[in-house]
Amino acid sequence: MKTRTSIINRIKCIVFKDITSALRDNILAYTLAAPLIISLILKFIIPSVEEAKLKFIVDENLDANLIARIEMYGDVELNKGVNRIIERVEGNDHVPGIYIEDGKPVILFEGNEPSHLVETYKAAFESAIYGVDIIGFNHSSLDKTNSTLSEILAMCVVMMTIFIGGTIEGFNIVEEKDTNSIRAVSVSPVKTWEYVFARGLLAVIISIVVAITSALILSGFSINYFKLVAALFLSGALTTSICLAVGGFASNQITAIAVLKIAMPVYVGLPFLSLFAPDKLRVLFYILPNYWQFQAFKNVFNIASTNDFGFWFSSGLTLVLSSILLLVLIRVLRRRLILR
């Protein structure tokens, strides 16, 4: 019982020391806040990016009934006079103008618009002029509350929070090496597994708190948060591996940033690259724990896939493969960290 209490106290000591260090270091505080800031920015940007409605610059002298029919096909910005309309059409956006010439309505383009956009505007213009829906269409709904774009971006931010959780703890290890306080750990009763567990525990807690907050900002309550927390817990060994990779291979903050430049594209970029890989080449990604983590998060954020492996299968493989990676890293970095 006494031994168990001593182990818990040693782990708590490392965790509390890291929390104090993280709060004291402004760079780490900014890094922790980055996903939340990005989530808030994306929350405002995504609706405007996904906006598919047409827009027309219309002479306010047009017949009110015609203006009303044009509004059925897009937003209308009223301007007075041909010169003002021409000036507005020459702006940076691809918006046509509509005005009266020789008693007839005319649609004006700048000339550098994509051909498919021009044809769409022409069809909408003719439909409004003749009062006939020549661009009518049928539609059906998949009853999705979120767009694929917002789901992919939310998943990307959540994966980034996991990386940041490991990075913050990695920087704490780098600080210990830089100040030689790691030597005090090496002669203390702290064992390797206790040291690694304490670092990984705080990294996982940080990633869970920030990931849930980011997901709430971007996705609201449209996802299964039980599965999200489960995926984050089962990714604990991967989060700890990121922590050890940064702290073990870097000797100071400069080299730590260099390690991050390599690790970030590998961690986030490779799984997203698998979305565009042919089916016969996708098997090459199967040895990567972050690929299976990516598959688990696709289930959490309801992203449709032709090769859906299921949430628990993907999460389980994430745990197994990341645990193997963690054991390899501990073996490789044990001497570099001067651990018992």
N, C-alpha and C positions, 0 to 999 in steps of 0.2 A: 504493500500500500504506500509505504514511504517512497519507494523507488518510482512508482507511478506518479505520485505528487511532484517529485523532483523533475521528472520528464516534462510534465505539464507546465511547471514553473519556468523551465528553461525555454520552452517553446513560446510561452507568453512573454518572456523577457525580450526575445528576438522580435516578436510581432510588435510590441509596444515601442521598441527602439526604432523600428522601421517606420511606424506611423509618425513618430516625432520627427524623424529625418525627412519624411515626405512632406510634412507640413512646413518644415523650416525651409525647404528648397523650393523657391518660387517656380523654377522651371518645371519641376515635377507636378506642382499644383496646376500650372497652365496645361500641362500635358493631360492631366486628369480631367480638366474641364473641356478640353478640345472636342471630344465626341458629343457632349451636350450642346456646345455652341454650333457644331456642324449640324446636329439634328434640328435645332431651331431654325437655322438658315434653310435647310432642305425643306422643312415644313412649309415655309413661305414660298420657296422656289418651285416645288413640284407642281402645285396647281397651275401656275402660269406656263410651265413647260409642257404640261399635258393639254393645255387649252387648244382645242381644234376648231374653234369658231372663226368664221370669216369676218373681215372688217372692211368697211367701205367708207371712203371720204365722199360725202354727198353735198351737192350745192343745196343750200337751204331754200332756194327758190323753186325746187322741184315740187310737183304736186304732192300733197300730204298723203294721198292714198298710195302713190308709188313709193314714197318713203316708208310707209307702213309695211308694204309688201317686201321691200328690200330688208327691213329689220327681221323678217321671217327667216332670212338666210345668214344673218350675221349682225355684228355691231355696226352702228352708223355714227360717224363723226361728222357733224354738220359744219360747213364752212361757207363763207359768202364770197362769191365771185370766182371766175375761172382762174385768175392769176393766183389766188390763194390756194385753190385746189391743186394747180400744177406744182406750186412750191411744196405742198404737203406730199404729193405723190413722189417727188424727187428726194424725199427723205430716205433714211437708212432702211426702213422696213418695207416689205413688199405689200403695199396697200394700194389698190386702184382708186381712181376718182370717178365720180359720176356727175355730169353736168348737162345743161341744155345747150345744143348747138343747132341753129336753124330750125328751132321748134321741136327737135327730137332729142331724147336722152342719149348720151354717148358715154361709153366707159373708157377711161384713159389708163394706160399702163406706162410704166417707166421704160420698159424694154429689156430689162435684165432679169426678169422673174423666171423661175423654172416653168417649163412648158405645161406640166401637169397642173400647176397652180393657176396659170392663165386660163386653161380650159375649164377648171372648176369655177373660177370667177365668172367666165363668160356664160356658163350654163346657169349659174345663179342669177345673173343679170337678165338673161333672156326669160327665165322663169318669172322674175318679178315684173318685167315689162309686159309680157303677154298674159300674165295671170294664170299660167298653166304650169303645173309641177312637172317639168321635163327632166328633172333630176331626182324624181321620187325613188324611194328605195324601201325595202322591207328590212326589219331588224329583229334580232332576238337577243336575249340577255342570258349570261352565265351566272347572274346574281352574285357577282363578286363585289365586295365593298371597297376593296383597295385596288389600285392599278398595279400591274407587274413592275413598272418603274419604281414606284414607292416601296414595294416589297423587296426588290433587289437592293435598293439603296439602304433600306433599313437593315437588311441582312449584312451588308457590307460594313455599316457602322457598328453593328453588334460584334462582328468578327474583329473589327479594329479595337473595340474595348477590351477584348481578350488579349490582344497583342499588347495594348497599353498597360494592362494589369501586370503582365509578365515583364514588360519593359521597366516599369517603376521599381519593381523588386530587383531587377537586374542592375539598375543604376545604384541601388543601395549596396549591392555586393561590390560594384566598382568603387564606390566611396570607401568601403572597408578596406579594399586592396590598396587604394590610393593613399590612405592614412595609416596603413599597416595595422589597423585594428583587427584584421582577419587573423593575425598571428595570435592575438589574445583568445580568439575563438578556438584556434587549433590546440591550445594547451588547456582549454577549459574542459569540463565534463561533457560538453555538447558533442553528440555523435553526428555522423554524416546524415543519417536519415532524419534526425531531429532538426538539423539545420535546413535541409531541403524541404521538409514538411512545413516548417514555420514560414519559410519564404513562399512556398506554393500556396499555403492557406491564405495569407494576406492577399496574394495576387488574385486568387480565385474570388475572394470576398469583394475586392475592388472591381473586378470584371463583372460580377453579378449585379452589384448595385448600379454601376454606370450603364450596363447593358439594358437592364430593366427600365431605367429612367429614359434612355434613348429610345427604346422600343415603344414606351408609352407616348413619347412625343411624336414619333413618326407613324405608329400603327394604331394607337389608341388601344381599344379592347377587342380588336378584330383577330388577335392571335391567341394561341393557347399558352398562357404564361407558365403553367405547370411544366409543359414540355420545354419551354425556353430555359427555365431554371434547371431542369434535369439535364439538358444538353450542356449547359454551362458547368455543372458539377462534374459530369462525365468527361468534360474537356479539361479537367483540373490538371491531369498529368501533362497535357500539351501546353497549358499556361505555364506550368512550372518549368517545362523544357525551354520555353522562350526565355524565362528568367535566368536559368543556368547558362544558356547559350550567350546571352548578353553579358552577364556577370563573369562568366568563365573565360571567354575568349578576348574580352576587352580589359586593358590595364588602366585606362583612364576614360574620362568622358568623351574625349575626341575619338578614340578608337571604338568606344561604345556606339557612337553615332554612325561610324563606318560599318559596324556590324549590323545596325538597324537598317541601313541602306540595302544590305544584302538580304536580311531576314524578312523584311516587310514584303517585297515582291514575291518571295518564295511562299510566304504564309498566306497572303491574300490573293496574289496574282495567279498562281498556278490553279487553284480550284475554280476561279472564274474563267480561266482559259479552257478548262474542261468543257464548258458550255458550248464552245465552238469546235471542239475536237470531233473528228469522225468516230463513229461507234467502235470501229475496229482498233482505234488508237487509245480509246478511253481506258482500256485495261491498264495502261502504263501509269495511271494516276492511283491505282488501287493500293499501292504500298504507302501512300501518303496519309497520315492521320488527319491532316487538315482537309483533305478531299472528302473524307467520310464525315468530318465535322460540318463541312459545307453541305453535304447531302442531308444531314440531320436538320440543319437550319432551313433548308428548302422546305422541309415538311412543316416546320414551325411557322414559317411565313407563307404557307399555302401556295408555293410556286409550283405550277404544274410541270411535270417532267415525264418523258417517255421511258426513262430508266430509273423510276422511283424504287429505291431499295427499302423504303420504310424507315420510320423514325428510330425505333429501338434497335434495329439491325445496324443502322448507320452509327448510332450513338455508341453501341457496344464495340464496334470495330474501332471507333475513335479512341475509346478507353484502352483497348488492347494494344493497338499500334503505338499510341502515344506513351503508354507505360513502357513498352520496349525501347522507344526512343529515349525516354527519361533515364532508364537504367544504363543505356549506353553512354549518355552524357555524364552521368554521375561517375562512371568508371573512367571516362576520358579526362574529366575535369577535376577529379579528386585531388590529384597532386598539384594542379595549378591553383586550387583554392586552399591548399594546405589543410585539408580536413582529416579527421581521425577515421 
